[in-house]
Amino acid sequence: MNNLIERIKNSSLRAEDRGEALILLAYEGEKQAVLDIVEEVKTYPEPYIRAALAQALGIIGGAKAYEQLVEFTNDSELYVRCDAILGVAQTKDQRAVSYLLGLYDKTGYEERKRILNAFEQLADPTTIDFLTEVSNSDDKELAEIAKDALDVFK
């Protein structure tokens, strides 16, 4: 664990290597270690590392991870926001569905696609009406993603 934390903090390493170390820390079940490093890592200028942190938070799950991920849905970088949206779903927090439903109309196109993917991951029946509405929309790409999400209920 200490070796992974050293890699994350080592600014001379490539952002990709530091991000991989974050994700490995989460996969190793080091929930508290990930939570302990959030405040420092979320200020890093490299978006790849912030996106990796969003992925790591999704992996560890829980209420604290959820709250951090909600913050990341407002990041300046698109792919950090997209990873945060998927992470929100991964946490399985009971607030995830209502948060993502509220976020849908306030976001851009790519984020909307990720929200629909997140609903597929969550497989929460409370999203069926929303997904049905989107599946009947004029936007073919969003409609297709919504239909795929609805398939989990068949």
DOTI-556958 format. One record per residue: z, y, x of N, C-alpha, C, O, CB in turn; residue number from 1. Coordinates in Angstrom, 3 decimals, m for minus. Each point is the difference from the previous one (the first is absolute). Glycine has a CB too. Example, Ala and Ser with C-alpha at 12.3 -4.5 7.8 and 13.67 -1.06 7.14 Angstrom:
REM residues 2
> n_up  n_north  n_east  ca_up  ca_north  ca_east  c_up  c_north  c_east  o_up  o_north  o_east  cb_up  cb_north  cb_east  nr
> 7.800  m5.690  13.190  0.000  1.190  m0.890  0.000  1.200  0.900  0.665  m0.019  1.036  0.581  m1.154  m2.928  1
> m1.966  2.223  1.542  0.060  1.190  0.820  0.730  1.090  m0.770  0.169  1.108  0.509  m2.314  m1.736  0.675  2
***
This chain:
REM residues 154
> n_up  n_north  n_east  ca_up  ca_north  ca_east  c_up  c_north  c_east  o_up  o_north  o_east  cb_up  cb_north  cb_east  nr
> 0.000  m1.195  0.821  0.000  1.195  m0.821  0.000  1.265  0.869  m0.774  0.922  m0.257  1.984  m2.192  m1.548  1
> m0.368  1.321  2.810  0.071  1.188  0.861  m1.327  0.279  0.676  m0.383  1.158  0.164  2.797  m1.607  0.214  2
> m3.127  m0.611  0.022  m1.309  0.163  0.632  m0.984  0.653  m0.968  m0.789  0.857  0.398  1.228  m2.872  1.048  3
> m0.394  1.611  m2.715  m0.896  0.590  m0.999  0.333  1.474  m0.213  m0.905  0.828  m0.106  0.668  m3.070  m1.018  4
> 1.499  2.572  1.062  0.399  1.395  m0.195  m0.428  0.847  1.196  m0.445  1.135  m0.165  2.400  m1.878  m1.244  5
> m1.819  0.194  2.599  m0.465  0.714  1.198  m1.499  0.253  m0.065  m0.461  1.081  0.364  2.303  m2.129  0.973  6
> m2.608  0.059  m1.799  m1.453  0.167  m0.130  m0.337  1.091  m1.013  m0.909  0.801  0.219  0.587  m3.219  0.378  7
> 1.052  2.442  m1.694  m0.252  0.995  m1.040  0.231  1.410  0.541  m0.765  0.919  m0.295  1.436  m2.587  m1.471  8
> 0.366  1.828  2.542  0.378  1.326  0.510  m0.763  0.415  1.259  0.080  1.156  0.417  2.161  m1.547  m1.386  9
> m2.970  m0.528  1.569  m0.697  0.275  1.256  m1.307  0.752  m0.271  m1.013  m0.604  m0.351  2.036  m1.466  1.387  10
> m0.986  3.372  m0.872  m1.164  0.827  m0.325  m1.175  m0.195  0.963  m1.097  0.494  m0.260  2.673  1.152  m0.710  11
> m1.359  m2.355  2.073  m1.122  m0.253  0.907  m0.856  m1.175  m0.472  m1.110  m0.188  0.497  2.484  1.092  1.387  12
> m0.880  m1.689  m2.828  m0.787  m1.100  m0.568  m0.958  0.536  m1.060  0.220  1.064  m0.580  1.666  m2.684  1.030  13
> m2.947  0.863  m0.687  m0.941  0.368  m1.063  0.714  m0.033  m1.349  0.912  m0.801  m0.211  m2.856  m0.120  1.551  14
> 1.523  1.793  m2.241  0.590  0.053  m1.339  m0.105  m1.354  m0.700  0.915  m0.398  m0.721  m1.498  2.837  0.576  15
> m0.528  m3.147  0.355  m0.189  m1.307  m0.629  1.067  m0.996  0.459  0.520  m0.769  m0.809  m2.987  1.221  0.667  16
> 2.794  m0.440  1.437  1.021  m0.912  0.527  1.382  0.347  m0.545  0.803  m0.882  m0.308  m2.169  0.578  2.388  17
> 1.622  1.585  m2.191  1.294  0.432  m0.535  0.110  m0.362  m1.480  1.057  m0.426  m0.465  m0.978  2.310  2.140  18
> m1.174  m1.713  m2.406  m0.013  m0.362  m1.412  0.177  m1.492  m0.215  0.718  m0.426  m0.905  m2.181  2.372  0.482  19
> 0.805  m2.736  1.258  0.157  m1.458  m0.090  1.450  m0.408  0.228  0.501  m0.913  m0.657  m2.862  0.615  1.449  20
> 3.032  0.968  0.131  1.402  m0.306  0.275  0.864  0.291  m1.234  0.940  m0.739  m0.293  m1.301  1.264  2.741  21
> 0.039  0.537  m3.154  0.729  0.328  m1.234  m0.162  m1.097  m1.050  0.966  m0.434  m0.628  m1.293  2.874  1.110  22
> m0.902  m2.869  m0.653  m0.286  m1.034  m1.004  0.666  m1.317  0.396  0.545  m0.698  m0.855  m2.742  1.815  0.295  23
> 2.156  m1.461  1.848  0.674  m1.213  0.478  1.495  0.059  m0.247  0.610  m1.002  m0.371  m2.372  0.736  2.103  24
> 2.349  1.423  m1.530  1.429  0.181  m0.243  0.325  m0.328  m1.460  1.006  m0.647  m0.288  m0.896  2.425  2.092  25
> m0.954  m1.334  m2.704  0.201  m0.289  m1.424  m0.175  m1.489  m0.294  0.802  m0.594  m0.721  m1.604  2.904  0.162  26
> m0.245  m2.905  1.117  m0.239  m1.429  m0.233  1.099  m0.880  0.588  0.234  m1.112  m0.474  m2.672  1.589  0.474  27
> 3.102  0.020  1.022  1.115  m0.752  0.573  1.267  0.136  m0.836  1.042  m0.556  0.351  m2.040  0.885  1.906  28
> 0.912  0.398  m3.347  1.142  0.132  m0.899  1.020  1.029  0.443  1.136  m0.006  m0.474  m1.485  m2.334  m0.114  29
> m0.040  3.211  1.481  0.925  1.014  0.526  0.006  1.232  m0.914  m0.369  1.101  0.407  m0.033  m1.927  1.961  30
> 0.829  0.607  m3.604  m0.010  1.045  m1.015  0.764  1.251  0.455  m0.522  1.111  m0.087  0.356  m2.894  m1.665  31
> 1.379  1.605  2.230  0.807  1.151  0.392  m0.613  0.738  1.179  0.057  1.229  0.060  1.968  m2.407  m0.894  32
> m2.612  0.440  1.775  m0.641  0.632  1.156  m1.165  0.883  m0.448  m0.192  1.097  0.523  0.864  m3.049  0.924  33
> m1.447  1.468  m2.416  m1.110  0.799  m0.522  0.545  1.250  m0.684  m0.499  1.103  0.224  m0.910  m3.183  m0.531  34
> 2.429  1.907  m0.521  0.580  1.145  m0.701  0.615  1.006  0.975  m0.067  1.209  m0.222  0.510  m2.689  m1.748  35
> 0.152  0.977  3.043  0.641  0.879  0.983  m0.997  0.865  0.760  0.352  1.078  0.480  1.444  m2.768  m0.259  36
> m3.020  1.232  m0.110  m0.997  0.718  0.802  m0.909  0.898  m0.852  m0.823  0.739  0.541  0.881  m2.635  1.086  37
> 0.088  1.834  m2.939  m0.881  0.747  m0.908  m0.002  1.491  0.289  m1.068  0.596  0.145  1.485  m2.320  m1.869  38
> 0.750  2.334  1.810  0.068  1.459  0.156  m0.737  0.474  1.248  m0.646  1.048  m0.016  2.837  m1.066  m1.171  39
> m2.096  m0.747  2.258  m0.695  0.368  1.230  m1.503  m0.226  m0.126  m0.797  0.881  0.322  2.854  m1.453  0.986  40
> m2.435  m0.601  m1.773  m1.419  m0.373  m0.021  m0.808  0.823  m0.995  m1.175  0.274  0.247  1.840  m2.566  0.418  41
> m0.072  2.686  m1.769  m0.789  0.728  m0.994  m0.411  1.392  0.485  m0.829  0.653  m0.633  2.026  m1.923  m1.145  42
> m0.630  1.726  2.887  m0.397  1.293  0.569  m1.055  m0.151  1.095  m0.500  1.000  0.514  2.776  m0.130  m1.047  43
> m2.620  m2.102  0.895  m0.997  m0.215  1.051  m1.338  0.580  m0.450  m0.377  m0.142  m1.163  1.573  m1.955  1.950  44
> m1.913  2.749  0.128  m1.272  0.617  m0.388  m1.125  m1.009  m0.243  m0.986  0.323  m0.662  1.681  1.658  1.968  45
> m0.556  m3.200  m0.775  m1.081  m0.985  m0.147  0.052  m0.636  m1.395  0.954  m0.707  m0.325  m0.901  0.243  2.821  46
> m1.074  0.716  m3.313  0.001  m0.563  m1.350  0.015  m1.527  m0.009  0.534  m0.610  m0.926  m1.753  2.630  0.177  47
> 0.637  m2.635  1.773  m0.011  m1.473  0.039  1.426  m0.545  0.010  0.282  m1.010  m0.644  m2.482  1.044  1.877  48
> 3.085  0.620  m0.515  1.391  m0.468  0.069  0.701  0.231  m1.334  0.784  m0.840  m0.443  m0.720  1.328  2.915  49
> m0.341  0.644  m3.114  0.607  0.252  m1.316  m0.516  m1.008  m1.022  0.758  m0.453  m0.857  m0.542  2.907  1.404  50
> m1.499  m2.811  m0.465  m0.556  m1.010  m0.905  0.655  m1.355  0.259  0.300  m0.735  m0.941  m2.491  1.987  0.853  51
> 2.411  m1.579  1.351  0.685  m1.255  0.337  1.422  0.011  m0.526  0.503  m1.029  m0.453  m1.923  0.789  2.498  52
> 2.070  1.386  m1.991  1.355  0.103  m0.549  m0.025  m0.241  m1.508  0.877  m0.677  m0.537  m0.237  2.305  2.360  53
> m1.639  m1.077  m2.501  m0.128  m0.237  m1.443  m0.173  m1.495  m0.271  0.599  m0.535  m0.932  m1.626  2.828  0.618  54
> 0.214  m2.962  1.124  m0.181  m1.449  m0.170  1.311  m0.743  0.253  0.360  m0.910  m0.746  m2.769  1.129  1.446  55
> 3.120  0.178  0.361  1.269  m0.655  0.337  1.025  0.187  m1.117  0.741  m0.927  m0.330  m1.211  1.294  2.772  56
> 0.511  0.816  m3.013  0.935  0.245  m1.106  m0.349  m0.857  m1.209  0.893  m0.509  m0.678  m0.550  2.853  1.496  57
> m1.621  m2.506  m1.090  m0.412  m0.876  m1.098  0.423  m1.440  0.250  0.400  m0.705  m0.926  m2.334  2.215  0.478  58
> 1.848  m1.938  1.684  0.368  m1.373  0.361  1.497  m0.240  m0.196  0.403  m1.036  m0.530  m2.292  0.984  2.183  59
> 2.711  1.014  m1.224  1.452  m0.226  m0.109  0.496  0.197  m1.427  0.988  m0.616  m0.400  m0.727  1.360  2.770  60
> m0.939  0.115  m3.151  0.362  0.199  m1.392  1.365  0.651  m0.180  0.640  0.423  0.962  m2.031  m2.382  m1.495  61
> 1.816  2.027  m0.714  1.297  0.558  m0.333  m0.066  1.460  m0.394  m1.019  0.668  0.178  2.014  m2.290  1.365  62
> 0.108  2.102  m2.080  0.070  1.357  m0.536  m0.190  1.065  1.075  m0.702  0.984  m0.233  2.216  m1.838  m1.534  63
> m0.909  0.681  2.929  m0.139  1.002  1.066  m1.438  0.072  0.496  m0.523  1.087  0.247  2.906  m1.482  0.428  64
> m3.014  m0.749  m0.531  m1.407  m0.019  0.423  m0.865  0.672  m1.058  m0.894  0.780  0.330  1.274  m2.907  0.978  65
> m0.121  1.831  m2.569  m0.752  0.607  m1.104  0.069  1.525  0.087  m1.020  0.682  m0.098  1.498  m2.693  m1.356  66
> 0.723  2.535  1.637  0.180  1.452  0.039  m0.774  0.635  1.154  m0.580  1.074  m0.159  2.836  m1.366  m0.876  67
> m2.266  m0.362  2.188  m0.779  0.511  1.131  m1.500  m0.060  m0.294  m0.745  0.916  0.348  2.566  m1.656  1.221  68
> m2.251  m0.333  m2.205  m1.422  m0.158  m0.313  m0.477  1.060  m0.985  m1.123  0.492  0.110  1.334  m2.945  0.308  69
> 0.626  2.801  m1.368  m0.360  1.066  m0.938  m0.285  1.279  0.779  m0.955  0.713  m0.311  2.371  m1.759  m1.513  70
> m0.599  1.344  2.832  m0.258  1.160  0.862  m1.362  m0.099  0.680  m0.743  0.979  0.070  3.205  m0.750  0.309  71
> m2.778  m1.413  0.116  m1.261  m0.203  0.721  m1.231  0.120  m0.900  m1.107  0.189  0.503  2.342  m1.669  1.060  72
> m1.066  1.376  m2.872  m1.162  0.182  m0.880  m0.474  1.453  0.002  m1.034  0.321  m0.585  1.850  m2.211  m0.851  73
> m0.051  2.770  2.099  m0.389  1.410  0.137  m0.428  0.351  1.424  m0.146  1.177  0.327  1.725  m0.629  m2.171  74
> m1.780  m1.551  2.686  m0.388  0.245  1.390  m1.331  0.749  0.059  m0.797  m0.053  m0.937  2.028  m2.027  1.656  75
> m1.455  2.772  0.384  m1.237  0.770  0.158  m1.227  m0.890  0.226  m1.127  0.440  m0.226  2.499  1.419  1.159  76
> m1.168  m3.095  m0.493  m1.119  m0.907  0.293  m0.227  m0.992  m1.139  0.939  m0.612  m0.507  m0.453  0.844  2.956  77
> m1.755  m0.376  m2.838  m0.372  m0.873  m1.109  0.475  m1.437  0.208  0.609  m0.578  m0.900  m2.586  2.035  0.502  78
> 1.711  m2.043  1.566  0.330  m1.415  0.145  1.495  m0.245  0.067  0.448  m1.110  m0.288  m2.600  0.797  1.454  79
> 2.941  1.315  m0.794  1.455  m0.132  m0.072  0.417  m0.027  m1.467  0.828  m0.817  m0.403  m0.532  2.011  2.632  80
> m0.876  m0.295  m3.026  0.309  0.026  m1.437  m0.387  m1.318  m0.668  0.748  m0.528  m0.823  m1.090  3.018  0.804  81
> m0.828  m3.016  0.376  m0.462  m1.266  m0.599  0.920  m1.164  0.375  0.331  m0.826  m0.851  m2.695  1.681  0.924  82
> 2.778  m0.925  1.197  0.929  m1.055  0.408  1.347  0.174  m0.689  0.656  m0.984  m0.343  m1.821  0.810  2.559  83
> 1.580  1.419  m2.419  1.272  0.252  m0.688  m0.071  m0.458  m1.457  0.963  m0.564  m0.520  m0.527  2.520  2.044  84
> m1.561  m1.719  m2.178  m0.159  m0.424  m1.395  0.116  m1.519  m0.104  0.711  m0.515  m0.863  m2.190  2.510  0.400  85
> 0.786  m2.705  1.336  0.098  m1.467  m0.017  1.412  m0.452  0.361  0.495  m0.990  m0.540  m2.929  0.818  1.157  86
> 3.079  0.892  0.289  1.372  m0.317  0.376  0.970  0.166  m1.152  0.923  m0.798  m0.162  m1.462  1.496  2.462  87
> 0.333  0.341  m3.105  0.845  0.216  m1.183  m0.029  m1.254  m0.875  1.039  m0.451  m0.481  m1.489  2.956  0.542  88
> m0.734  m3.058  m0.260  m0.127  m1.217  m0.808  0.684  m1.179  0.679  0.666  m0.799  m0.658  m2.828  1.652  m0.275  89
> 2.000  m0.962  2.249  0.592  m1.127  0.736  1.519  m0.030  m0.092  0.599  m1.074  0.048  m2.529  1.163  1.498  90
> 2.558  1.070  m1.676  1.468  0.027  m0.041  0.547  m0.696  m1.240  1.158  m0.417  m0.026  m1.204  2.553  1.308  91
> m0.791  m2.259  m2.307  0.404  m0.606  m1.275  1.146  0.772  m0.656  0.736  m0.545  m0.822  m1.466  m1.686  1.695  92
> 0.871  3.496  m0.504  1.034  0.845  m0.591  m0.346  0.239  m1.463  m1.169  0.172  m0.345  1.651  0.940  2.578  93
> 0.521  m1.102  m3.083  m0.231  0.152  m1.434  m0.625  1.352  m0.369  m0.566  0.143  m1.083  2.493  m1.667  0.710  94
> m1.827  2.501  1.255  m0.572  1.328  m0.253  m1.474  0.092  0.374  m0.650  0.997  m0.316  2.899  m0.041  0.707  95
> m2.789  m1.968  0.271  m1.350  0.066  0.550  m1.071  0.250  m1.060  m0.854  0.866  0.183  1.616  m2.390  1.607  96
> m0.728  0.789  m2.878  m1.050  0.131  m1.016  m0.025  1.411  m0.574  m1.062  0.619  m0.068  1.295  m3.054  m0.486  97
> 0.912  2.946  0.144  m0.001  1.334  m0.608  m0.395  1.070  1.013  m0.679  0.966  m0.349  2.453  m1.716  m1.251  98
> m1.350  0.583  2.859  m0.387  0.981  1.020  m1.512  m0.015  0.204  m0.633  1.055  0.030  2.869  m1.328  1.102  99
> m2.809  m0.902  m0.994  m1.441  m0.104  0.255  m0.823  0.460  m1.205  m1.058  0.608  0.169  1.514  m2.509  1.395  100
> 0.018  1.617  m2.764  m0.699  0.496  m1.193  m0.015  1.525  m0.007  m1.019  0.615  m0.316  1.704  m2.676  m0.967  101
> 0.448  2.669  1.632  0.079  1.452  0.046  m0.836  0.609  1.109  m0.494  1.120  m0.125  2.749  m1.305  m0.823  102
> m2.409  m0.548  2.022  m0.761  0.483  1.163  m1.509  m0.069  m0.225  m0.747  0.780  0.592  2.624  m1.522  0.870  103
> m2.327  m0.167  m2.299  m1.426  m0.299  m0.151  m0.844  1.247  m0.255  m0.999  0.208  0.688  1.644  m2.436  m1.563  104
> m0.278  3.045  m0.078  m0.817  1.171  m0.353  0.180  1.168  0.956  m0.709  1.001  m0.108  0.861  m1.717  m2.244  105
> 0.781  0.602  3.280  0.276  1.094  0.940  m0.632  m0.241  1.364  0.164  0.813  0.910  1.967  m0.386  m2.113  106
> m2.856  m1.539  1.355  m0.497  m0.378  1.320  m1.519  m0.005  0.040  m0.676  0.192  m1.011  2.728  m1.555  1.365  107
> m2.562  1.139  0.841  m1.441  m0.099  0.198  m0.509  m1.403  m0.313  0.754  m0.897  m0.377  m0.608  2.681  2.120  108
> m1.427  m1.931  m1.574  m0.688  m1.237  m0.376  0.492  m1.218  0.779  0.261  m1.047  m0.593  m2.238  2.425  0.023  109
> 2.106  m1.254  1.887  0.430  m1.140  0.818  1.419  m0.436  m0.373  0.296  m1.193  m0.073  m1.781  1.988  1.946  110
> 2.348  0.183  m2.106  1.362  m0.338  m0.398  0.012  m0.706  m1.355  0.789  m0.920  m0.217  0.068  2.889  1.520  111
> m1.717  m1.543  m2.199  m0.076  m0.657  m1.318  m0.403  m1.472  0.152  0.536  m0.879  m0.674  m1.148  3.090  m0.398  112
> m0.334  m2.452  1.964  m0.397  m1.398  0.238  1.200  m0.812  0.499  0.208  m1.133  m0.433  m2.576  1.871  0.964  113
> 3.148  m0.162  0.372  1.168  m0.715  0.533  1.062  m0.207  m1.079  0.677  m1.028  m0.012  m1.137  2.005  2.279  114
> 0.608  m0.019  m3.161  0.964  m0.167  m1.088  m0.416  m1.174  m0.885  0.842  m0.800  m0.409  m0.312  3.277  0.454  115
> m1.805  m2.578  m0.335  m0.482  m1.139  m0.796  0.226  m1.317  0.752  0.389  m1.001  m0.602  m2.122  2.489  m0.489  116
> 1.489  m1.485  2.407  0.300  m1.192  0.811  1.488  m0.314  m0.031  0.396  m1.164  m0.048  m2.348  1.679  1.535  117
> 2.769  0.525  m1.458  1.454  m0.187  m0.043  0.417  m0.637  m1.322  0.892  m0.848  m0.026  m0.581  2.834  1.543  118
> m0.952  m1.584  m2.611  0.330  m0.598  m1.299  m0.375  m1.477  m0.031  0.671  m0.806  m0.645  m1.013  3.031  m0.461  119
> m0.723  m2.570  1.801  m0.356  m1.420  0.098  1.091  m0.754  0.751  0.388  m1.095  m0.406  m2.850  1.668  0.364  120
> 2.956  0.001  1.126  1.086  m0.613  0.777  1.264  m0.162  m0.844  0.662  m1.038  0.040  m1.617  2.047  2.050  121
> 1.273  0.026  m2.847  1.238  m0.010  m0.784  m0.054  m0.982  m1.164  1.012  m0.596  m0.367  m0.667  2.966  1.008  122
> m1.540  m2.533  m1.223  m0.178  m0.892  m1.153  1.060  0.262  m1.067  0.590  m0.929  m0.551  m1.594  m0.805  2.065  123
> 1.231  2.997  m1.790  0.995  0.410  m0.995  m0.700  0.205  m1.339  m0.935  0.796  m0.090  2.379  0.302  1.874  124
> m1.009  m1.799  m2.818  m0.679  0.096  m1.299  m0.010  1.409  m0.604  m0.821  0.297  m0.868  1.484  m2.644  0.504  125
> 0.249  3.214  0.824  0.009  1.360  m0.546  m1.223  0.805  0.441  m0.235  1.092  m0.516  2.730  m1.172  0.499  126
> m3.267  m0.438  0.953  m1.207  0.711  0.462  m1.260  m0.424  m0.759  m1.064  0.587  0.198  2.119  m0.403  2.053  127
> m0.947  m1.184  m3.105  m1.191  m0.550  m0.666  m0.769  1.066  m0.783  m1.221  0.090  0.133  2.393  m2.290  m0.291  128
> m0.487  3.007  m0.655  m0.699  1.017  m0.795  m0.713  1.009  0.906  m1.142  0.380  m0.259  2.849  m0.658  m1.576  129
> m1.027  0.700  2.886  m0.598  0.950  0.934  m1.225  m0.614  0.673  m1.056  0.628  0.067  3.309  0.426  0.319  130
> m2.110  m2.273  0.109  m1.109  m0.673  0.672  m1.176  m0.225  m0.951  m1.158  0.122  0.402  2.801  m1.233  1.130  131
> m1.355  0.791  m2.761  m1.051  m0.193  m1.001  m0.761  1.302  m0.218  m1.228  0.009  m0.077  2.587  m1.815  m1.041  132
> m0.616  2.904  1.022  m0.639  1.313  m0.177  m0.921  0.322  1.185  m1.132  0.443  m0.195  3.128  0.342  m1.145  133
> m1.509  m1.008  2.568  m0.814  0.285  1.185  m1.191  m0.953  0.071  m1.085  0.401  0.421  3.128  0.439  0.794  134
> m1.855  m2.094  m1.622  m1.100  m0.978  0.060  m1.141  0.360  m0.947  m1.121  m0.481  0.162  2.781  m1.275  0.451  135
> m1.375  2.600  m1.597  m1.024  0.446  m0.949  m0.540  1.390  0.339  m0.752  0.581  m0.782  1.859  m1.969  m0.968  136
> m0.729  1.916  2.904  m0.434  1.354  0.370  m1.447  m0.008  0.500  m0.574  m1.054  0.273  2.953  1.651  0.310  137
> m2.940  0.578  m0.472  m1.382  0.154  0.471  m0.137  m0.216  1.504  m1.098  m0.250  0.497  0.718  1.845  m2.359  138
> 1.479  m1.501  2.575  m0.044  m0.192  1.457  m0.044  m1.497  0.280  0.995  m0.706  m0.163  0.288  2.874  0.593  139
> m2.428  m2.631  m0.015  m0.209  m1.441  0.172  0.920  m0.617  1.061  0.504  m1.108  m0.184  m2.867  1.462  m0.506  140
> 2.577  0.358  1.788  0.828  m0.554  1.074  1.464  m0.128  m0.437  0.623  m1.041  0.208  m2.188  2.051  1.486  141
> 2.105  0.041  m2.293  1.383  m0.076  m0.479  0.122  m1.032  m1.121  0.988  m0.731  m0.074  m0.630  3.148  0.704  142
> m1.359  m2.469  m1.494  0.020  m0.974  m1.102  0.033  m1.427  0.542  0.721  m0.850  m0.524  m1.985  2.468  m0.936  143
> 0.496  m1.878  2.496  m0.044  m1.344  0.596  1.345  m0.371  0.635  0.469  m1.128  m0.149  m2.935  1.419  0.573  144
> 3.077  0.653  0.275  1.303  m0.272  0.621  1.044  m0.264  m1.095  0.829  m0.901  0.130  m1.428  2.362  1.874  145
> 0.549  m0.676  m3.072  0.935  m0.194  m1.107  m0.209  m1.375  m0.651  0.968  m0.674  m0.353  m0.929  3.172  m0.046  146
> m1.292  m2.907  0.243  m0.279  m1.329  m0.566  0.553  m1.099  0.899  0.562  m0.983  m0.485  m2.632  1.885  m0.614  147
> 1.911  m0.735  2.399  0.570  m0.983  0.940  1.515  m0.057  m0.149  0.593  m1.079  0.030  m2.486  1.488  1.581  148
> 2.512  0.747  m1.771  1.459  0.036  m0.176  0.407  m0.690  m1.297  1.036  m0.663  m0.059  m0.932  2.808  1.361  149
> m0.915  m1.990  m2.331  0.317  m0.642  m1.284  m0.125  m1.521  0.072  0.633  m0.718  m0.773  m1.426  2.776  m0.395  150
> m0.017  m2.536  2.091  m0.196  m1.455  0.142  1.300  m0.733  0.312  0.118  m1.185  m0.312  m2.436  1.632  1.098  151
> 3.292  0.221  m0.180  1.264  m0.678  0.320  0.789  m0.377  m1.252  0.925  m0.810  0.062  m0.858  2.076  2.083  152
> m0.438  m0.676  m3.278  0.706  m0.287  m1.254  m0.671  m1.099  m0.818  0.483  m0.355  m1.076  0.286  2.712  1.059  153
> m1.881  m2.899  0.520  m0.714  m1.043  m0.740  0.596  m1.359  0.264  m0.475  m0.998  m0.541  m1.595  2.352  0.642  154
***
